[in-house]
Amino acid sequence: MIPSLQTVLIGLGINLVLAIGAWSLRWLSVSGAISAFIIGIFTFWFTKIDGWLLLMLFFLTANILGKISRSVTKQLDLGMQKKSGRRDWAQVVANGGLAAASALFYGASTSRMALVMFGCAVAASTADTWAGEAGILSKKPPISIATGKPVPPGQSGGVSLLGTFSSLLGSLLIGLAWYGSFADFSDSSWIMCASIIVVSGFLGSVVDSLLGATLQGHYWDPEKNRITEHDNRDSMPLELCRGIRWIDNDVVNFISNLVAVLIGIILTLLVPR
């Protein structure tokens, strides 16, 4: 399915405005804005306005929740996180790259499987982001999903009841929006596909927490006397105390999105047509 010239031009225009706006609002860095522009145009070209709006639903809610959580928790020292504030290209690609790839696959095949893959990728990113941004507001301290022991707010692999509920709610929102955008309401199997997206997105968030607690690199900061995701302080390398050095939060996000998409593919193959 080759997009029309009108679709190409409209996609270029609205995504350029969006990228510039997100940069001016300090939501994205320059590299993040460029990456968002590219992901946005591919999504718009091959899934039209319906898929693009689904992606924007994730993008807008993620940034609004992030702004709220940062304003409420600004008194907390959350410097353990490697990245905060403006999202860069790696964060944008980790959260939106598979959605764009699925959109391209849909453009080439127009298959329902591609649409489910697209929905699973967006649902997983939404579920994980909502879990992190809302979970940090929990009055009860989070616990490690791997050990069950309390961990500081904001540490990767930490889970809370509020964060888990928010994760499920975010995935449910995307599943419902996907169904309303793409489904053939006369075919009940589309309801099952939407349910698969909800489940896959939520499980992707769970996988993200598991990877964050086990494989993601964490380092010991002797100056702050705590664990951090930063691999250096003032250009001095810190000692790796857990996980694998090259696996950071962006890698974890990408892998968890990939797992969500794979779960969606497997479950969709079981749905009768």
C-alpha positions as CSV (number, residue, x, y, z in Angstrom):
1,M,0.0,0.0,0.0
2,I,1.8,3.1,-1.3
3,P,0.6,6.3,0.4
4,S,-0.9,9.0,-1.8
5,L,0.9,12.3,-2.4
6,Q,-1.7,14.0,-0.2
7,T,-1.1,11.6,2.7
8,V,2.7,12.0,2.3
9,L,2.4,15.8,2.5
10,I,0.0,15.9,5.4
11,G,2.1,13.4,7.3
12,L,5.2,15.5,6.8
13,G,3.4,18.7,7.9
14,I,1.7,17.5,11.0
15,N,4.7,15.5,12.3
16,L,7.0,18.4,11.7
17,V,4.7,20.7,13.7
18,L,4.5,18.0,16.4
19,A,8.3,17.5,16.6
20,I,9.0,21.2,16.8
21,G,6.3,21.6,19.4
22,A,7.6,18.7,21.6
23,W,11.1,20.2,21.4
24,S,9.9,23.7,22.3
25,L,7.9,22.2,25.3
26,R,11.2,20.5,26.4
27,W,9.6,17.1,26.0
28,L,12.2,16.0,23.5
29,S,15.8,16.8,22.7
30,V,16.8,17.6,19.2
31,S,17.7,14.0,18.4
32,G,14.5,12.9,20.1
33,A,12.4,15.3,18.0
34,I,14.0,14.1,14.8
35,S,13.4,10.5,15.7
36,A,9.8,11.2,16.7
37,F,9.3,13.0,13.3
38,I,10.6,9.9,11.4
39,I,8.5,7.5,13.5
40,G,5.5,9.7,13.2
41,I,5.6,10.0,9.4
42,F,6.0,6.3,8.8
43,T,3.0,5.6,11.2
44,F,0.9,8.2,9.5
45,W,1.7,7.1,6.0
46,F,1.0,3.4,6.5
47,T,-1.7,3.3,9.2
48,K,-3.3,6.7,8.3
49,I,-4.7,9.0,10.9
50,D,-6.1,6.1,13.0
51,G,-2.8,4.6,13.8
52,W,-1.1,8.0,14.2
53,L,-3.7,9.1,16.7
54,L,-3.1,5.9,18.7
55,L,0.6,6.6,18.8
56,M,-0.1,10.2,19.8
57,L,-2.3,8.9,22.6
58,F,0.7,7.2,24.1
59,F,3.0,10.2,23.4
60,L,0.7,12.8,25.0
61,T,-0.3,10.8,28.0
62,A,3.3,9.8,28.7
63,N,4.5,13.3,28.7
64,I,1.5,14.7,30.7
65,L,2.0,12.0,33.3
66,G,5.7,12.6,33.3
67,K,5.2,16.3,33.9
68,I,2.7,15.6,36.8
69,S,5.0,13.1,38.5
70,R,8.0,15.3,38.2
71,S,6.1,18.2,39.7
72,V,4.9,16.1,42.6
73,T,8.2,14.4,43.3
74,K,10.6,17.2,42.6
75,Q,11.6,17.2,46.3
76,L,12.8,13.6,45.9
77,D,16.4,12.9,44.9
78,L,15.7,10.7,41.8
79,G,19.2,11.2,40.4
80,M,19.7,7.4,40.3
81,Q,18.0,7.3,36.9
82,K,20.4,7.6,34.0
83,K,18.1,9.8,31.9
84,S,15.4,12.3,32.9
85,G,13.8,15.3,31.4
86,R,13.9,15.6,27.7
87,R,13.7,12.2,25.9
88,D,16.5,11.6,23.4
89,W,16.6,9.5,20.2
90,A,17.3,6.3,22.0
91,Q,14.3,6.6,24.3
92,V,12.1,7.6,21.3
93,V,13.2,4.6,19.2
94,A,13.0,2.2,22.1
95,N,9.4,3.1,22.7
96,G,8.2,3.8,19.1
97,G,10.6,2.0,16.8
98,L,8.6,-1.3,16.7
99,A,5.4,0.5,16.3
100,A,6.8,2.3,13.2
101,A,8.2,-1.1,11.9
102,S,4.8,-2.7,12.4
103,A,3.1,0.2,10.5
104,L,5.5,-0.4,7.6
105,F,4.6,-4.1,7.7
106,Y,1.0,-3.2,7.6
107,G,1.6,-0.9,4.6
108,A,3.2,-3.8,2.8
109,S,0.7,-6.5,3.8
110,T,-2.5,-4.8,5.0
111,S,-2.8,-7.8,7.4
112,R,-4.6,-7.9,10.7
113,M,-1.5,-9.4,12.2
114,A,0.4,-6.3,11.4
115,L,-2.2,-4.1,13.1
116,V,-2.1,-6.3,16.2
117,M,1.7,-6.0,16.3
118,F,1.3,-2.3,16.1
119,G,-1.2,-2.2,18.9
120,C,0.9,-4.5,21.1
121,A,4.0,-2.2,20.6
122,V,2.1,0.9,21.5
123,A,0.3,-0.8,24.4
124,A,3.6,-2.1,25.9
125,S,5.2,1.4,25.8
126,T,2.1,3.0,27.3
127,A,1.8,0.3,30.1
128,D,5.5,0.7,31.0
129,T,5.5,4.5,31.0
130,W,2.2,4.7,33.0
131,A,3.6,2.2,35.5
132,G,6.8,4.3,36.0
133,E,5.3,7.7,36.1
134,A,2.3,6.8,38.2
135,G,4.1,4.3,40.4
136,I,6.6,6.8,41.6
137,L,3.6,8.7,43.2
138,S,2.8,5.6,45.4
139,K,2.8,6.4,49.1
140,K,4.0,2.9,49.8
141,P,7.7,2.2,48.8
142,P,8.1,-0.1,45.8
143,I,9.5,-3.6,46.0
144,S,11.8,-5.4,43.7
145,I,9.9,-7.6,41.3
146,A,12.8,-10.1,41.5
147,T,13.4,-10.3,45.3
148,G,10.3,-8.7,46.9
149,K,12.5,-6.4,49.0
150,P,11.9,-2.6,49.2
151,V,13.8,-0.5,46.7
152,P,14.0,3.3,46.4
153,P,11.4,5.1,44.3
154,G,12.4,5.3,40.7
155,Q,14.8,2.3,40.7
156,S,14.3,0.0,37.7
157,G,12.7,-3.3,38.6
158,G,10.7,-1.7,41.4
159,V,6.9,-2.3,41.4
160,S,4.0,-1.0,43.4
161,L,0.3,-1.7,43.4
162,L,-0.4,1.8,42.0
163,G,2.1,1.3,39.2
164,T,0.8,-2.1,38.3
165,F,-2.8,-0.9,38.2
166,S,-1.7,2.1,36.1
167,S,0.2,-0.3,33.7
168,L,-2.9,-2.4,33.2
169,L,-5.1,0.8,32.7
170,G,-2.7,2.2,30.1
171,S,-2.7,-1.1,28.2
172,L,-6.5,-1.2,28.4
173,L,-6.8,2.3,27.0
174,I,-4.7,1.5,24.0
175,G,-6.6,-1.8,23.4
176,L,-9.9,0.0,23.5
177,A,-8.6,2.8,21.2
178,W,-7.2,0.3,18.8
179,Y,-10.5,-1.6,18.6
180,G,-12.4,1.6,18.0
181,S,-10.0,2.7,15.3
182,F,-9.4,-0.5,13.3
183,A,-12.0,-3.2,14.2
184,D,-14.7,-4.6,12.0
185,F,-17.5,-4.4,14.5
186,S,-19.5,-7.2,12.7
187,D,-16.6,-9.7,13.4
188,S,-16.3,-10.7,17.0
189,S,-12.8,-12.0,16.5
190,W,-11.6,-8.4,16.6
191,I,-12.7,-8.2,20.2
192,M,-10.3,-11.1,20.9
193,C,-7.5,-9.3,19.1
194,A,-8.1,-6.1,21.2
195,S,-7.9,-8.3,24.3
196,I,-4.6,-9.8,23.1
197,I,-3.2,-6.3,22.8
198,V,-4.3,-5.4,26.4
199,V,-2.7,-8.6,27.7
200,S,0.4,-8.4,25.6
201,G,1.0,-4.7,26.6
202,F,0.6,-5.4,30.3
203,L,2.9,-8.5,30.1
204,G,5.5,-6.4,28.2
205,S,5.5,-4.0,31.2
206,V,6.0,-6.9,33.6
207,V,8.9,-8.1,31.4
208,D,10.4,-4.6,31.5
209,S,10.3,-4.7,35.3
210,L,11.9,-8.2,35.4
211,L,14.7,-7.1,33.1
212,G,15.2,-3.9,35.0
213,A,15.7,-5.9,38.2
214,T,18.0,-8.5,36.8
215,L,19.8,-7.7,33.6
216,Q,19.9,-3.9,33.5
217,G,23.2,-2.5,34.5
218,H,23.3,-0.9,37.9
219,Y,26.3,0.8,39.5
220,W,27.5,1.7,43.0
221,D,28.0,5.4,43.6
222,P,30.2,5.7,46.7
223,E,29.7,9.5,46.9
224,K,25.9,9.2,47.2
225,N,26.2,5.8,48.9
226,R,23.6,4.2,46.7
227,I,22.9,2.2,43.6
228,T,22.5,4.2,40.4
229,E,21.9,3.7,36.7
230,H,24.7,6.1,35.8
231,D,27.9,4.3,34.8
232,N,30.1,7.2,35.7
233,R,30.3,10.2,38.0
234,D,32.2,13.3,36.8
235,S,33.7,11.2,34.0
236,M,35.0,8.6,36.5
237,P,33.6,5.1,35.8
238,L,31.5,3.5,38.6
239,E,31.7,-0.1,39.7
240,L,29.1,-2.4,38.1
241,C,27.2,-4.0,41.0
242,R,24.4,-5.7,39.2
243,G,23.3,-6.7,35.6
244,I,25.1,-6.2,32.3
245,R,27.0,-3.0,31.5
246,W,25.6,-2.5,28.0
247,I,21.9,-3.1,29.0
248,D,20.5,0.2,30.0
249,N,16.9,1.3,30.3
250,D,16.5,1.9,26.6
251,V,17.6,-1.6,25.7
252,V,15.2,-2.9,28.4
253,N,12.4,-0.9,26.9
254,F,13.1,-2.2,23.4
255,I,13.3,-5.8,24.5
256,S,10.1,-5.6,26.5
257,N,8.3,-4.1,23.5
258,L,9.7,-6.9,21.3
259,V,8.4,-9.5,23.8
260,A,5.0,-7.9,23.9
261,V,4.8,-8.0,20.0
262,L,5.9,-11.6,20.0
263,I,3.3,-12.6,22.6
264,G,0.7,-10.8,20.4
265,I,1.8,-12.7,17.3
266,I,1.6,-16.1,19.1
267,L,-1.8,-15.4,20.6
268,T,-3.2,-13.9,17.4
269,L,-2.3,-17.1,15.5
270,L,-4.6,-18.9,17.9
271,V,-7.6,-16.7,17.1
272,P,-10.0,-18.2,14.6
273,R,-10.7,-16.1,11.5
